Amino acid sequence: MSEHVHVRLNQGLGVSENGELVEHLSCRCGATWTKSYQVQGDDSE
């Protein structure tokens, strides 16, 4: 009996309507994940 280990492969990055960085990941088995990161920047630009 074998045990499956998810390998998260990066499928791309994007920006949400709220300005968050969104990372899309998937495994060869078909499982998918989406991670969102709050971007904190300097407003002085």
Distance bins in CASP14 RR format, pairs under 12 A and 6 or more apart:
PFRMAT RR
TARGET T0000
AUTHOR 0000-0000-0000
RMODE 2
METHOD distances of the structure
MODEL  1
4 27 0 0 0 0 1 0 0 0 0 0 0
4 28 0 0 0 0 1 0 0 0 0 0 0
4 29 1 0 0 1 0 0 0 0 0 0 0
4 30 0 0 0 0 0 1 0 0 0 0 0
4 31 0 0 0 0 1 0 0 0 0 0 0
5 27 0 0 0 0 1 0 0 0 0 0 0
5 28 0 0 0 0 0 1 0 0 0 0 0
5 29 0 0 0 0 1 0 0 0 0 0 0
5 31 0 0 0 0 0 1 0 0 0 0 0
6 25 0 0 0 0 1 0 0 0 0 0 0
6 26 0 0 0 0 1 0 0 0 0 0 0
6 27 1 0 1 0 0 0 0 0 0 0 0
6 28 0 0 0 0 1 0 0 0 0 0 0
6 29 1 0 0 1 0 0 0 0 0 0 0
6 30 0 0 0 0 1 0 0 0 0 0 0
6 31 1 0 1 0 0 0 0 0 0 0 0
6 32 0 0 0 0 0 1 0 0 0 0 0
6 33 0 0 0 0 1 0 0 0 0 0 0
7 25 0 0 0 0 1 0 0 0 0 0 0
7 26 0 0 0 0 1 0 0 0 0 0 0
7 27 1 0 1 0 0 0 0 0 0 0 0
7 28 1 0 0 1 0 0 0 0 0 0 0
7 29 0 0 0 0 1 0 0 0 0 0 0
7 30 0 0 0 0 0 1 0 0 0 0 0
7 31 0 0 0 0 1 0 0 0 0 0 0
7 33 0 0 0 0 0 1 0 0 0 0 0
8 23 0 0 0 0 1 0 0 0 0 0 0
8 24 0 0 0 0 0 1 0 0 0 0 0
8 25 1 0 1 0 0 0 0 0 0 0 0
8 26 1 0 0 1 0 0 0 0 0 0 0
8 27 1 0 0 1 0 0 0 0 0 0 0
8 28 0 0 0 0 0 1 0 0 0 0 0
8 29 0 0 0 0 0 1 0 0 0 0 0
8 30 0 0 0 0 0 1 0 0 0 0 0
8 31 0 0 0 0 1 0 0 0 0 0 0
8 32 0 0 0 0 1 0 0 0 0 0 0
8 33 1 0 0 1 0 0 0 0 0 0 0
8 34 0 0 0 0 0 1 0 0 0 0 0
8 35 0 0 0 0 1 0 0 0 0 0 0
9 23 0 0 0 0 0 1 0 0 0 0 0
9 24 0 0 0 0 1 0 0 0 0 0 0
9 25 1 0 0 1 0 0 0 0 0 0 0
9 26 1 0 1 0 0 0 0 0 0 0 0
9 27 1 0 0 1 0 0 0 0 0 0 0
9 28 1 0 0 1 0 0 0 0 0 0 0
9 29 0 0 0 0 0 1 0 0 0 0 0
9 30 0 0 0 0 0 1 0 0 0 0 0
9 31 0 0 0 0 0 1 0 0 0 0 0
9 32 0 0 0 0 0 1 0 0 0 0 0
9 33 0 0 0 0 0 1 0 0 0 0 0
10 22 0 0 0 0 0 1 0 0 0 0 0
10 23 1 0 0 1 0 0 0 0 0 0 0
10 24 1 0 0 1 0 0 0 0 0 0 0
10 25 1 0 1 0 0 0 0 0 0 0 0
10 26 0 0 0 0 1 0 0 0 0 0 0
10 27 0 0 0 0 0 1 0 0 0 0 0
10 32 0 0 0 0 0 1 0 0 0 0 0
10 33 0 0 0 0 0 1 0 0 0 0 0
10 34 0 0 0 0 0 1 0 0 0 0 0
10 35 0 0 0 0 0 1 0 0 0 0 0
11 22 0 0 0 0 0 1 0 0 0 0 0
11 23 0 0 0 0 1 0 0 0 0 0 0
11 24 1 0 1 0 0 0 0 0 0 0 0
11 25 1 0 0 1 0 0 0 0 0 0 0
11 26 1 0 1 0 0 0 0 0 0 0 0
11 27 0 0 0 0 0 1 0 0 0 0 0
11 28 0 0 0 0 0 1 0 0 0 0 0
11 30 0 0 0 0 0 1 0 0 0 0 0
11 31 0 0 0 0 0 1 0 0 0 0 0
11 32 1 0 0 1 0 0 0 0 0 0 0
11 33 0 0 0 0 1 0 0 0 0 0 0
11 34 0 0 0 0 1 0 0 0 0 0 0
11 35 0 0 0 0 0 1 0 0 0 0 0
12 21 0 0 0 0 0 1 0 0 0 0 0
12 22 0 0 0 0 1 0 0 0 0 0 0
12 23 1 0 0 1 0 0 0 0 0 0 0
12 24 1 0 1 0 0 0 0 0 0 0 0
12 25 0 0 0 0 1 0 0 0 0 0 0
12 26 0 0 0 0 1 0 0 0 0 0 0
12 32 0 0 0 0 0 1 0 0 0 0 0
12 33 0 0 0 0 0 1 0 0 0 0 0
12 34 0 0 0 0 0 1 0 0 0 0 0
12 35 0 0 0 0 0 1 0 0 0 0 0
13 20 0 0 0 0 0 1 0 0 0 0 0
13 21 1 0 0 1 0 0 0 0 0 0 0
13 22 1 0 0 1 0 0 0 0 0 0 0
13 23 1 0 1 0 0 0 0 0 0 0 0
13 24 1 0 0 1 0 0 0 0 0 0 0
13 25 0 0 0 0 0 1 0 0 0 0 0
13 34 0 0 0 0 0 1 0 0 0 0 0
13 35 0 0 0 0 1 0 0 0 0 0 0
13 36 0 0 0 0 0 1 0 0 0 0 0
13 37 0 0 0 0 1 0 0 0 0 0 0
13 39 0 0 0 0 0 1 0 0 0 0 0
14 20 0 0 0 0 1 0 0 0 0 0 0
14 21 1 0 0 1 0 0 0 0 0 0 0
14 22 1 0 1 0 0 0 0 0 0 0 0
14 23 1 0 0 1 0 0 0 0 0 0 0
14 24 1 0 0 1 0 0 0 0 0 0 0
14 34 0 0 0 0 0 1 0 0 0 0 0
14 35 0 0 0 0 0 1 0 0 0 0 0
14 36 0 0 0 0 1 0 0 0 0 0 0
14 37 0 0 0 0 0 1 0 0 0 0 0
14 39 0 0 0 0 0 1 0 0 0 0 0
15 21 1 0 0 1 0 0 0 0 0 0 0
15 22 1 0 0 1 0 0 0 0 0 0 0
15 23 0 0 0 0 0 1 0 0 0 0 0
15 36 0 0 0 0 0 1 0 0 0 0 0
15 37 0 0 0 0 0 1 0 0 0 0 0
15 38 0 0 0 0 0 1 0 0 0 0 0
15 39 0 0 0 0 1 0 0 0 0 0 0
16 22 1 0 1 0 0 0 0 0 0 0 0
16 23 0 0 0 0 0 1 0 0 0 0 0
16 24 0 0 0 0 0 1 0 0 0 0 0
16 34 0 0 0 0 1 0 0 0 0 0 0
16 35 0 0 0 0 0 1 0 0 0 0 0
16 36 1 0 0 1 0 0 0 0 0 0 0
16 37 0 0 0 0 1 0 0 0 0 0 0
16 38 0 0 0 0 0 1 0 0 0 0 0
16 39 0 0 0 0 1 0 0 0 0 0 0
17 36 0 0 0 0 0 1 0 0 0 0 0
18 36 0 0 0 0 1 0 0 0 0 0 0
18 37 0 0 0 0 0 1 0 0 0 0 0
18 38 0 0 0 0 1 0 0 0 0 0 0
18 39 0 0 0 0 1 0 0 0 0 0 0
19 36 0 0 0 0 1 0 0 0 0 0 0
19 37 0 0 0 0 1 0 0 0 0 0 0
19 38 0 0 0 0 1 0 0 0 0 0 0
19 39 1 0 0 1 0 0 0 0 0 0 0
19 40 0 0 0 0 0 1 0 0 0 0 0
19 41 0 0 0 0 0 1 0 0 0 0 0
20 34 0 0 0 0 0 1 0 0 0 0 0
20 35 0 0 0 0 1 0 0 0 0 0 0
20 36 1 0 1 0 0 0 0 0 0 0 0
20 37 1 0 0 1 0 0 0 0 0 0 0
20 38 1 0 1 0 0 0 0 0 0 0 0
20 39 1 0 0 1 0 0 0 0 0 0 0
20 40 0 0 0 0 0 1 0 0 0 0 0
21 34 0 0 0 0 0 1 0 0 0 0 0
21 35 0 0 0 0 1 0 0 0 0 0 0
21 36 1 0 0 1 0 0 0 0 0 0 0
21 37 1 0 1 0 0 0 0 0 0 0 0
21 38 0 0 0 0 1 0 0 0 0 0 0
21 39 1 0 1 0 0 0 0 0 0 0 0
21 40 0 0 0 0 0 1 0 0 0 0 0
21 41 0 0 0 0 0 1 0 0 0 0 0
22 33 0 0 0 0 0 1 0 0 0 0 0
22 34 1 0 0 1 0 0 0 0 0 0 0
22 35 1 0 0 1 0 0 0 0 0 0 0
22 36 1 0 1 0 0 0 0 0 0 0 0
22 37 1 0 0 1 0 0 0 0 0 0 0
22 38 0 0 0 0 0 1 0 0 0 0 0
22 39 0 0 0 0 0 1 0 0 0 0 0
23 32 0 0 0 0 0 1 0 0 0 0 0
23 33 0 0 0 0 1 0 0 0 0 0 0
23 34 1 0 0 1 0 0 0 0 0 0 0
23 35 1 0 1 0 0 0 0 0 0 0 0
23 36 1 0 0 1 0 0 0 0 0 0 0
23 37 1 0 0 1 0 0 0 0 0 0 0
24 32 1 0 0 1 0 0 0 0 0 0 0
24 33 1 0 0 1 0 0 0 0 0 0 0
24 34 1 0 1 0 0 0 0 0 0 0 0
24 35 0 0 0 0 1 0 0 0 0 0 0
24 36 0 0 0 0 0 1 0 0 0 0 0
25 31 0 0 0 0 1 0 0 0 0 0 0
25 32 1 0 0 1 0 0 0 0 0 0 0
25 33 1 0 1 0 0 0 0 0 0 0 0
25 34 1 0 0 1 0 0 0 0 0 0 0
25 35 1 0 0 1 0 0 0 0 0 0 0
26 32 1 0 1 0 0 0 0 0 0 0 0
26 33 1 0 0 1 0 0 0 0 0 0 0
26 34 0 0 0 0 1 0 0 0 0 0 0
27 33 0 0 0 0 1 0 0 0 0 0 0
END
